Amino acid sequence: MEDLLRKKSIEALLFVHGEPLSSREIAKMVKIKEDEVLRILDELKEEYRERGVVLLAHGGNFSFSTHPDVSDVLKDIIAKNLEEPLTQSSLETLSIIAYLGPIAKVDIDEMRGVNSYFTLKSLSIRGLIEKRDWEGGGSLYDITFDTLRYLGITSREHLPAYNDFKERLVNIHKSYSQK
């Protein structure tokens, strides 16, 4: 794989994945050596230094984020979005998490057929979901106490037709997992 294609592959992977990845994970996914990944990540970090998006490195993990210089602009946009009702994709994602949570992002993406990163971020900012570390090395999403309060219930088992919908969603999830 030529160097430019490697760089594009790593950049696209970090963008699409949405969650921080270690250099080891990136190397495995792109099928190149970890030292090569680290070299390319250093180049990307430098290239993105003066853009609206930056490459973050923390604790051996790498992820894209918005540049701190544009935080005031984004703060206004985010505040406006929080005042608006939940979108169809947010309601869909929140329902999946409410009935099947805790659940991994990859499973949510699989069921919805799209990358749910921005929807999950929005729900998290609103305080409706939380991300928890999982012993298996990833993260799981679950509803918060605020979600229960907002819905006026004391546990997820009090969701409408909980057992019926949970069973249906589990079956849908199984069918996607077998593809």
Rosetta blueprint (number, residue, H / E / L):
1 M L
2 E L
3 D H
4 L H
5 L H
6 R H
7 K H
8 K H
9 S H
10 I H
11 E H
12 A H
13 L H
14 L H
15 F H
16 V H
17 H H
18 G L
19 E L
20 P L
21 L E
22 S E
23 S H
24 R H
25 E H
26 I H
27 A H
28 K H
29 M H
30 V H
31 K L
32 I L
33 K L
34 E H
35 D H
36 E H
37 V H
38 L H
39 R H
40 I H
41 L H
42 D H
43 E H
44 L H
45 K H
46 E H
47 E H
48 Y L
49 R L
50 E L
51 R L
52 G L
53 V E
54 V E
55 L E
56 L E
57 A E
58 H E
59 G L
60 G L
61 N E
62 F E
63 S E
64 F E
65 S E
66 T E
67 H L
68 P H
69 D H
70 V H
71 S H
72 D H
73 V H
74 L H
75 K H
76 D H
77 I H
78 I H
79 A H
80 K H
81 N H
82 L H
83 E H
84 E L
85 P L
86 L L
87 T L
88 Q H
89 S H
90 S H
91 L H
92 E H
93 T H
94 L H
95 S H
96 I H
97 I H
98 A H
99 Y H
100 L H
101 G L
102 P L
103 I E
104 A E
105 K H
106 V H
107 D H
108 I H
109 D H
110 E H
111 M H
112 R H
113 G L
114 V L
115 N L
116 S L
117 Y H
118 F H
119 T H
120 L H
121 K H
122 S H
123 L H
124 S H
125 I H
126 R L
127 G L
128 L L
129 I E
130 E E
131 K E
132 R E
133 D E
134 W L
135 E L
136 G L
137 G L
138 G L
139 S E
140 L E
141 Y E
142 D E
143 I E
144 T L
145 F H
146 D H
147 T H
148 L H
149 R H
150 Y H
151 L H
152 G L
153 I L
154 T L
155 S L
156 R H
157 E H
158 H H
159 L L
160 P L
161 A L
162 Y H
163 N H
164 D H
165 F H
166 K H
167 E H
168 R H
169 L H
170 V H
171 N H
172 I H
173 H H
174 K H
175 S H
176 Y H
177 S H
178 Q L
179 K L
